[in-house]
């Protein structure tokens, strides 16, 4: 596989027009950020780089996700990013959700592989859409809706842009300036482009979508509550670490555990026949469990709660 453009020159590759004296500082900043980036979800994943080295294949370079909003705590903790793009060309998204009730225990997570040049195209598109630190997108007068967060890894460092009520405020008289409306439109168009990669990159460059099979999985557990609308909800013995796990906060009555290796494989096998309201048994009790496949840059429950 051809290396990504930012991997070709380990030291000399910087942004056009950047002063020579600024280059060492930028390289050190980028390397420091990469030390916290997760490795790839495979046995041959590259490890975080030393100062001055290239971006490791497992590094997250672009993500769109949600924070906040008036939703249940378990939903906040297990919410999947809309899209995650990695330097090695993996693109992970949440797939369509069926209308059946109760829904599947496992969310529909999809993986596609794109070329490094296509990764750079998406990165540049995010730049052009205005993903950068310090963007002022205003605060519409709408309550209890989520914030859309855009994260982009650039040679200047990690760039983050947050837009509260991005879709809800579209076309509404919410007190935004013309500039804020324009900038929000650019971000909305970016989302549209990321959600349809065959149209954005070309059908022959977008890769095929396949089911994402995680190496690690998180489970957010709380006391099981029966659903009176469903008569038959067979119990399943929880095959992972003992529930409920580490508390997610005072008053939440929720805990979180992560399963890796064979335990993760056992959880995935058991969950294939479970639903969202399945009572899982562990430590002599029944639990409602929200399953969240961990992405390549995630490894612990803290990775989930830190973004919520």
Secondary structure, DSSP 8 states (H G I E B T S, - for coil): ----GGGS-TTT---TT--GGGHHHHHHHHHHHHTTS---SSTT------TT----TT-EEEEEEEE--S--HHHHHH---SEEEETTSEEEEE------SS-BSS--EEEEE--HHHHHHHHHHHHHTT--TT------S--S--EEEEEEEETTEEEEEEEETTTTTTTS-SS--HHHHHHHHHHHHHHHHHH-HHHHH-TTTS---EE---SEEEEEEEE----TT-S----EE--SS-SS-EE-STTT--EEEEEEHHHHHHHHHHHTT-BTT-EEEETTEEEEEEEEE--TT--SHHHHHHH-
